[in-house]
Amino acid sequence: MILGYILAGIALYYIVRFVFNFVLPILKTTKVVRQKMQDMQQPRQNHFDNTTASSTTHKPHVQNDSTRKDDYIDFEEIKDKD
């Protein structure tokens, strides 16, 4: 009976030690890294949004039908001699 309490206490001690020395630091590090990544991506996203907004105001380049016809190259199929 007492041995069971002692073993449970030892197991509880190692579980608490594992959580505080391993799990919590990983969670804190993950949170910090995620925040730093977000901080790094924010200016890039703002720049992307600004360039996208300014590029949508320009007229897109449209090709004439005559240039499309001139760009076509005829294709002939070559048959093998077997």
MODELLER restraints for C-alpha pairs under 7 A, 6 or more apart:
rsr = mdl.restraints
at = mdl.atoms
